[in-house]
Amino acid sequence: MNSFQPIPNVVDHGDFLRDVIEILFSNVVFAGHSNKVVLWKQPESLKDLFDFSLDQIGVTQEKLLVLIKNTIKFSVKTGHPYFINQLFSGLDPYGLAGQWLTDALNASVYTYEVAPVFTLMETKVIQEMCKMIGPEWGDGMFCPGGSFGNGTAINLARFNLFPDIKLNGLTNLPKLVLFASEECHYSIHKFASFLGIGENNVLSVNTDDVGQMDVSDLEQKILEQLGLGNMPYLVVATLGTTVRGAFDPLNDIADVCKSYKLWLHVDAAWGGGLIFSQKYRSKLNGIERAQSVVINPHKLLAVPQQCSLLFVKDKDILHRCHSKGAEYLFQKDKYYDSTYDHGDKYLQCGRKCDVFKFWLMWKAKGSMGFARHVEALMEVAEYFETQIEKRPDFCLVSKRQYMNVCFWYLPRYLQGKRNILNNTSQLQKVAPQIKAVMVKHGSVMLGYQPLKNLPNFFRFVSQNSALTKEDVDFILDHIADIGRAVFP
Ligand SMILES: *Cc1c(COP(=O)(O)O)cnc(C)c1O
């Protein structure tokens, strides 16, 4: 037997790939309302039902096709209208086509040499979005998620103050502290820890009863830290908080940052998609006054996972902070203008091409298409909130400011009660129990969480503009039906 086994040739596997595409078409792409969101199995039983084994000898293509079907069968259908579990959903045809194309080309975007089209495309998309943020905005980078973008910004802000750390590290630095609201995304703490700042040096600023940062508390905490001899250097404001969809008062925060000379980073991972809508752009007012901004097109704009960008006002800072000039990749004596090689401003080396699916969607729909998408979603969220307010078996957690509608289902014994928060321990159990029933049915996946002193509540949020008012009615009736059965 020949011991040399060549890599199978894709060309000889045309039939196999066509079969796979056919399976994807019938089981994923065109699987509609009538299918389940998930065929739920506990981990131990999934281990028995699915063949995870790996052996010396490979299996036949027929077996592989069965495994592929089973993978789809037991996976969550995130494109299903009743997948409302996360801040992404929906399956955009142009986005999917874009993702398929970049996977087929197996592109990696570090140099013009290996990614000519995608390099120029990234520049174009970054430039266009910089213009939308503000006239002075200089550059941006694609990120493997908003968490990574936030972390990069935390580091850029520190580098901006102490450029010497790039070569000499963190010794001799004063004790740096940063500020973010108590409802900020947890990536701020994770990356503060990762970067050697420490989670305890992320000061939590109080939020009001709808979830917005309290700016007087911010200023007081800055003064407190200065009094302790620590060095405030960064404020993270959130536009569209993850749970409640709150928008921090950006202009007031920018004023504070200006008077204390602090870097302002805006985490608009969730809210930033509004930048395409004339109607709602004002919710982002003040964004141009920041030094850095994160926007996730893979959330509100429904670009397939992942597509996330960090923008910076200072157009050279990404290069100054990140570049290393590796000579095997970024040779200075290339046969083309090597300033087109953007890879060195990134922290990654090889990098997935996330621009194409976004660009293709933008090209297909136009900016107006994204605006219409966003505005349609807001209408559904408005309708959802109105229905909650009308029904005695539901109760809003706080007034809606965005797509997020946070609400409790009220068992009969709590309906009509003046202060339902006196029943926190009972309410805490309601959402998890109803969710468990829904997931076991495979009917609806809807997220829940506690927040501050508020017991577990559901969060409705949609990025899927195919979701209709009838769907909203179905979801609420479904929760109420389960609620009546579980809490008679
Ligand atoms: C989702 C989210 C993030 C993190 O984005 P990922 O792409 O999931 O890493 C950061 N900030 C806010 C406000 C978010 O909602």
The ligand as an SDF file (V2000), in Angstrom:
LIG
                    3D

 15 15  0  0  0  0  0  0  0  0999 V2000
  -22.5950   41.3370   22.2050 C   0  0  0  0  0  0  0  0  0  0  0  0
  -21.9470   42.4760   22.8520 C   0  0  0  0  0  0  0  0  0  0  0  0
  -20.5530   42.5580   22.9370 C   0  0  0  0  0  0  0  0  0  0  0  0
  -19.6650   41.4010   22.5370 C   0  0  0  0  0  0  0  0  0  0  0  0
  -19.6830   41.1370   21.1890 O   0  0  0  0  0  0  0  0  0  0  0  0
  -19.1980   39.6700   20.6810 P   0  0  0  0  0  0  0  0  0  0  0  0
  -19.1320   39.8620   19.2000 O   0  0  0  0  0  0  0  0  0  0  0  0
  -20.2430   38.7070   21.1170 O   0  0  0  0  0  0  0  0  0  0  0  0
  -17.8740   39.4080   21.2990 O   0  0  0  0  0  0  0  0  0  0  0  0
  -19.9910   43.6790   23.4790 C   0  0  0  0  0  0  0  0  0  0  0  0
  -20.7660   44.6790   23.9120 N   0  0  0  0  0  0  0  0  0  0  0  0
  -22.1050   44.6620   23.8630 C   0  0  0  0  0  0  0  0  0  0  0  0
  -22.8930   45.8160   24.3730 C   0  0  0  0  0  0  0  0  0  0  0  0
  -22.7420   43.5420   23.3380 C   0  0  0  0  0  0  0  0  0  0  0  0
  -24.0870   43.4860   23.3190 O   0  0  0  0  0  0  0  0  0  0  0  0
  1  2  1  0
  2  3  1  0
  2 14  2  0
  3  4  1  0
  3 10  2  0
  4  5  1  0
  5  6  1  0
  6  7  2  0
  6  8  1  0
  6  9  1  0
 10 11  1  0
 11 12  2  0
 12 13  1  0
 12 14  1  0
 14 15  1  0
M  END
$$$$
